[in-house]
Amino acid sequence: MHYLFIGFLLFGILAALIRALSGDPGALADTMQAMFSAANLAVQVSIGLIGVLTLWTGLFRLAEQSGLADWLARRVAPLLGRLMPDSRGNSQAMAPVTLNLSANMLGLDNAATPLGLKAMQALQVENHHPASATNSQIMFLVLNTSSVTLVPVTVLMYRAQQGAADPADVYLPMLMATTMSTFVGVWLTARIQKIRLLDPVILAAAGLWLLLLCALGALALTLPAQAAATLSSSVGNGILLAVVALFLLMAHRARLDAYSTFIEGAREGFELAVRLIPFLVAMLVAIAVLREGGVLEWLLDGLRWLAMLCGLDTRFVDALPVALLKPLSGSGARAMMLEVMQTHGVDSLAGRMAAVMQGSTETTFYVLAVYFGSVGVVRLRHALVCGLVADFAGLLTAILATYLFFG
């Protein structure tokens, strides 16, 4: 994190200085303002997390005390135990890991984040070098940043708002992109950690996922646009409410004082949200300076020139701001997606590609800052490389799949 922090800041400041010397007198002031705005945003994000974190840490405490968490951990142990062998016996970590990945698959970001933070805390308990990420933490982060998603409600909603003729027509390309991101990320992490993937359980899980992908893709292509979007939203929210009901029923069955147990867990979530503030300030300020300095704009111009030099269709470059911002800032990538839709048309190749990119991966640097920051890990080891490779695989697949379906 040390090199990322100073690298982003120094490159952004240098770029702003070059712009100022080249005749843009407001470049330095804009960059300085971006730093202040990003610092305020970090605090706002942390404060915004307080309610969600207190809610879900409180609910998860019910699952822990009722025995539901241990039951879930035992059911997923055969698969996650092979992907995270160092934590195979840690049932306290496997349950929130499972729930976090399930929430990500359903596109339930508000539920996934507090469960992920809970999982990182549980994984940190067995970390003998607390400042350095463990293999299990890295695999968990890669699974999060690759963000396999079955129910991309948010992207479909934005396409509908922008007037897309068929908001759900990007559903299958999005599933292809997010699946490739996860598969590549897990493969690379497993290679580095010397985890054997040619295992019957892992192969069976991957095969079932691909079958489900094909079935959902076929369903999405046959349903009307509004029906597909409604189905996605209903499935995600319905499962989320069912999970909450299950937590409460299991607490009642175990004869727990549900209210007191919930308050006890919720208090932990409040403290966790406050601890996140300095880590978010550092990362969001660094990203804002890099973006405002003009580094991303220069990179895009270079990529457009390179594509023309190679004789490639340059239309994909119009969507690349989303790809470049996605690992850095979720809100920035979302804003850029809307800008691409408004500039080029929501049903243009660039507009569709921007939507597929938005749903193909997570914000890697944000996830690293929040998840590792919550437990004080500062040595990332191979987490960043594996996360960025997974991002690249998902974004490249997003480009190819969009050309395949809409090119």
Backbone hydrogen bonds, N-H to C=O, Kabsch-Sander energy under -0.5 kcal/mol:
donor,donor_aa,acceptor,acceptor_aa,energy
5,F,1,M,-2.8
6,I,2,H,-2.2
7,G,3,Y,-2.2
8,F,4,L,-2.7
9,L,5,F,-1.9
10,L,6,I,-2.7
11,F,7,G,-2.5
12,G,8,F,-2.2
13,I,9,L,-2.6
14,L,10,L,-2.6
15,A,11,F,-2.4
16,A,12,G,-2.3
17,L,13,I,-2.3
18,I,14,L,-2.3
19,R,15,A,-2.2
20,A,16,A,-2.2
21,L,17,L,-2.4
22,S,18,I,-1.2
23,G,20,A,-1.3
24,D,19,R,-1.8
27,A,24,D,-1.8
30,D,26,G,-2.7
31,T,27,A,-2.1
32,M,28,L,-2.3
33,Q,29,A,-2.4
34,A,30,D,-2.1
35,M,31,T,-1.6
36,F,32,M,-1.8
37,S,33,Q,-2.8
38,A,34,A,-2.4
39,A,35,M,-2.1
40,N,36,F,-2.3
41,L,37,S,-2.5
42,A,38,A,-2.3
43,V,39,A,-1.6
44,Q,40,N,-2.4
45,V,41,L,-3.0
46,S,42,A,-2.2
47,I,43,V,-2.8
48,G,44,Q,-2.7
49,L,45,V,-1.4
50,I,46,S,-0.7
50,I,47,I,-0.9
51,G,47,I,-0.6
52,V,48,G,-0.6
53,L,49,L,-3.4
54,T,50,I,-2.7
55,L,51,G,-2.1
56,W,52,V,-2.6
57,T,53,L,-2.6
58,G,54,T,-1.6
59,L,55,L,-2.2
60,F,56,W,-2.5
61,R,57,T,-1.6
62,L,58,G,-1.1
63,A,59,L,-1.6
64,E,60,F,-2.4
65,Q,61,R,-2.7
66,S,62,L,-2.0
67,G,63,A,-0.6
67,G,64,E,-0.9
68,L,63,A,-0.9
69,A,63,A,-2.1
71,W,67,G,-1.8
72,L,68,L,-2.4
73,A,69,A,-2.4
74,R,70,D,-2.1
75,R,71,W,-1.4
76,V,72,L,-1.8
77,A,73,A,-1.1
79,L,76,V,-0.9
80,L,76,V,-2.3
81,G,77,A,-2.1
82,R,79,L,-1.0
83,L,79,L,-1.6
84,M,80,L,-2.7
87,S,84,M,-1.8
88,R,85,P,-1.3
90,N,87,S,-1.9
91,S,89,G,-1.3
93,A,90,N,-1.0
94,M,90,N,-1.9
95,A,91,S,-1.4
97,V,93,A,-2.1
98,T,94,M,-2.4
99,L,95,A,-2.3
100,N,96,P,-2.6
101,L,97,V,-2.4
102,S,98,T,-2.2
103,A,99,L,-2.4
104,N,100,N,-2.2
105,M,101,L,-2.1
106,L,102,S,-1.4
107,G,104,N,-1.6
108,L,103,A,-2.8
109,D,107,G,-1.2
111,A,108,L,-0.7
112,A,108,L,-2.3
113,T,109,D,-2.1
115,L,111,A,-1.3
116,G,112,A,-2.6
117,L,113,T,-2.4
118,K,114,P,-2.1
119,A,115,L,-2.1
120,M,116,G,-2.4
121,Q,117,L,-2.0
122,A,118,K,-2.0
123,L,119,A,-2.6
124,Q,120,M,-1.9
125,V,121,Q,-0.9
125,V,122,A,-0.5
126,E,123,L,-0.8
127,N,124,Q,-1.7
128,H,126,E,-0.7
132,S,129,H,-2.6
133,A,379,R,-2.6
138,I,134,T,-2.1
139,M,135,N,-2.4
140,F,136,S,-2.4
141,L,137,Q,-2.4
142,V,138,I,-2.4
143,L,139,M,-2.3
144,N,140,F,-1.5
145,T,141,L,-3.0
146,S,142,V,-2.4
147,S,143,L,-0.8
148,V,143,L,-0.5
150,L,105,M,-4.4
151,V,105,M,-1.6
153,V,151,V,-2.2
156,L,152,P,-1.8
157,M,153,V,-2.2
158,Y,154,T,-2.3
159,R,155,V,-2.2
160,A,156,L,-2.0
161,Q,157,M,-2.4
162,Q,158,Y,-1.8
163,G,160,A,-1.4
164,A,159,R,-2.4
169,D,166,D,-2.2
170,V,167,P,-0.6
171,Y,168,A,-1.7
174,M,170,V,-2.1
175,L,171,Y,-2.2
176,M,172,L,-2.4
177,A,173,P,-2.3
178,T,174,M,-2.6
179,T,175,L,-2.1
180,M,176,M,-2.2
181,S,177,A,-2.2
182,T,178,T,-1.9
183,F,179,T,-2.7
184,V,180,M,-2.5
185,G,181,S,-2.2
186,V,182,T,-2.7
187,W,183,F,-2.3
188,L,184,V,-2.6
189,T,185,G,-2.3
190,A,186,V,-2.6
191,R,187,W,-2.3
192,I,188,L,-2.3
193,Q,189,T,-2.5
194,K,190,A,-0.6
194,K,191,R,-0.7
195,I,190,A,-2.8
197,L,195,I,-0.6
199,D,197,L,-2.5
203,L,199,D,-3.0
204,A,200,P,-2.3
205,A,201,V,-2.3
206,A,202,I,-2.5
207,G,203,L,-2.5
208,L,204,A,-2.6
209,W,205,A,-2.2
210,L,206,A,-2.2
211,L,207,G,-2.2
212,L,208,L,-2.5
213,L,209,W,-2.7
214,C,210,L,-2.3
215,A,211,L,-2.4
216,L,212,L,-2.8
217,G,213,L,-2.4
218,A,214,C,-2.3
219,L,215,A,-2.1
220,A,216,L,-2.8
221,L,217,G,-1.7
222,T,218,A,-1.1
223,L,219,L,-2.1
228,A,224,P,-2.5
229,A,225,A,-2.3
230,T,226,Q,-2.4
231,L,227,A,-2.5
232,S,228,A,-2.3
233,S,229,A,-2.3
234,S,230,T,-2.8
235,V,231,L,-2.7
236,G,232,S,-2.2
237,N,233,S,-2.5
238,G,234,S,-2.3
239,I,235,V,-2.3
240,L,236,G,-2.0
241,L,237,N,-2.4
242,A,238,G,-2.0
243,V,239,I,-2.2
244,V,240,L,-2.0
245,A,241,L,-2.5
246,L,242,A,-2.4
247,F,243,V,-2.4
248,L,244,V,-2.1
249,L,245,A,-2.7
250,M,246,L,-2.6
251,A,247,F,-1.9
252,H,248,L,-2.2
253,R,249,L,-2.6
254,A,250,M,-2.0
255,R,252,H,-1.4
256,L,251,A,-2.6
258,A,256,L,-1.4
261,T,257,D,-2.5
262,F,258,A,-2.5
263,I,259,Y,-2.3
264,E,260,S,-2.1
265,G,261,T,-2.0
266,A,262,F,-2.8
267,R,263,I,-2.1
268,E,264,E,-0.9
269,G,265,G,-1.4
270,F,266,A,-1.9
271,E,267,R,-1.9
272,L,268,E,-2.0
273,A,269,G,-2.0
274,V,270,F,-1.5
275,R,271,E,-1.7
276,L,272,L,-1.0
277,I,274,V,-1.2
280,L,276,L,-2.2
281,V,277,I,-2.5
282,A,278,P,-2.0
283,M,279,F,-1.9
284,L,280,L,-2.7
285,V,281,V,-2.0
286,A,282,A,-1.6
287,I,283,M,-2.2
288,A,284,L,-2.3
289,V,285,V,-2.1
290,L,286,A,-1.9
291,R,287,I,-2.3
292,E,288,A,-3.0
293,G,289,V,-2.2
294,G,290,L,-0.5
294,G,291,R,-0.9
295,V,290,L,-1.2
296,L,290,L,-0.6
298,W,294,G,-2.2
299,L,295,V,-2.0
300,L,296,L,-2.1
301,D,297,E,-2.0
302,G,298,W,-2.1
303,L,299,L,-2.2
304,R,300,L,-2.4
305,W,301,D,-2.1
306,L,302,G,-2.2
307,A,303,L,-2.4
308,M,304,R,-2.2
309,L,305,W,-2.2
310,C,306,L,-1.8
311,G,308,M,-1.1
312,L,307,A,-2.7
316,F,313,D,-0.6
317,V,314,T,-1.3
318,D,314,T,-0.5
318,D,315,R,-1.1
319,A,316,F,-1.2
320,L,316,F,-0.6
320,L,317,V,-0.8
322,V,319,A,-1.3
323,A,319,A,-0.9
324,L,320,L,-2.8
325,L,321,P,-2.1
326,K,322,V,-2.1
328,L,325,L,-1.0
329,S,325,L,-3.4
333,A,329,S,-2.4
334,R,330,G,-2.3
335,A,331,S,-2.4
336,M,332,G,-2.3
337,M,333,A,-2.4
338,L,334,R,-2.0
339,E,335,A,-2.0
340,V,336,M,-2.5
341,M,337,M,-2.3
342,Q,338,L,-2.4
343,T,339,E,-2.4
344,H,340,V,-2.8
345,G,341,M,-1.6
348,S,345,G,-1.4
352,R,348,S,-2.6
353,M,349,L,-2.6
354,A,350,A,-2.5
355,A,351,G,-1.6
356,V,352,R,-2.3
357,M,353,M,-2.6
358,Q,354,A,-2.2
359,G,355,A,-1.4
360,S,357,M,-1.3
361,T,357,M,-0.8
362,E,145,T,-2.8
364,T,362,E,-1.3
365,F,327,P,-2.9
366,Y,327,P,-0.6
367,V,363,T,-2.8
368,L,364,T,-2.7
369,A,365,F,-2.5
370,V,366,Y,-2.9
371,Y,367,V,-2.8
372,F,367,V,-0.5
372,F,368,L,-1.6
373,G,368,L,-0.7
373,G,369,A,-1.1
374,S,370,V,-1.7
375,V,372,F,-1.1
376,G,372,F,-0.6
376,G,373,G,-0.7
377,V,372,F,-2.2
378,V,131,A,-2.2
379,R,131,A,-2.9
380,L,378,V,-0.8
383,A,380,L,-2.1
386,C,382,H,-2.3
387,G,383,A,-2.4
388,L,384,L,-2.7
389,V,385,V,-2.4
390,A,386,C,-2.1
391,D,387,G,-2.1
392,F,388,L,-2.8
393,A,389,V,-2.4
394,G,390,A,-2.3
395,L,391,D,-2.9
396,L,392,F,-2.7
397,T,393,A,-2.1
398,A,394,G,-1.9
399,I,395,L,-1.8
400,L,396,L,-2.4
401,A,397,T,-3.2
402,T,398,A,-1.9
403,Y,399,I,-2.1
404,L,400,L,-2.3
405,F,401,A,-2.3
406,F,402,T,-3.0
407,G,403,Y,-1.8
